[in-house]
Amino acid sequence: MSDDFEYDVAFSFLAQDEGTAAQLNDALAGRVKTFLYSKQQEQLAGTDGEKSFNDVFGKKSRFVAILYRDNWGSTPWTRIEETAIRNRAHEEGYDFCLLVPLDKQATAPKWFPKIRIWIGLERYGVDGAAAVIEARVQELGGNPHDETLLERAARQARAVEFKAERDGALNSCAGVEAFRQGIESLGATIKKGVDSINKGRTSHKLEFRGMQQQGSPCFVLGLQHGLSVGGRAFYANTLENVYLEATLWHGFPPMRGTVRFEEPEPYITVKYQFDYLPSKQYVWRQETDSNRTFSSESLGEEILKWLLDNGGDPVW
């Protein structure tokens, strides 16, 4: 392989981890040449996406950092990246790449050598992971340099520009409408998931009840703890202090038209904020794990998994 690499490090990650990838990219961008898809969209626009990504991960990058979760390699783009990485490894070995597990219970693909796994993002943070990546780039012949005055100014200018863009995207009529559409899409995904569970060979028989009016939650019944999912924007032009809440209740959740002898009591609540990424996508971000983001579709599946894990036994 030629030592004339276009990039020192390329990041491979699922869409939900773009926030983490962007933080790592920013921590390294002033010292090494990085490839982050959301930062390179204009450059790749109009090209053959599969060939471009094969080239980036197969030969144009000195080093590859994989931000790994169990379903990495199963989406269209990460599948292309995985193929390019494995084909390159067949010729060079795995010295050029590092696996950074992101799930709480760290896992790795069977084909990836254990000595190339770095477990520590949660413990050591983004700066620790960036230091490991920079050291590996240097071992492979890269030449990290101190960030120049102009590079630092440009990086800070980009951060200020994106903050303004993000604030405008969230605190606007368009942002509030995107939030409402996200809620509707989430409800449709949850209903589809409930239908899929009921058709499967399981002991579960769940019931989905949709939103009774705009801004009201949807519900899933059938387990010991009922589920409500909803959120409401109180103003037409801002999402400040607005959350989506997924709540498990002791028994039935607070639904209109339901006769109950005791007031509903919440059991567990998880909050999500609506956010905007550099790739110009709206996403959901879990309040207690801000590095992880979800589309409405992936969040619907995540919430149903959470319900199955914490909802208790079936009640009918």
Helices and strands as residue ranges (DSSP letters): E 7-12, G 15-17, H 18-28, E 34-35, G 37-39, H 41-44, H 49-55, I 56-60, E 61-68, H 76-92, E 97-101, G 114-116, H 121-139, H 149-170, H 173-199, E 207-209, E 218-221, E 225-230, E 244-250, E 265-276, E 282-286, E 293-294, H 296-310
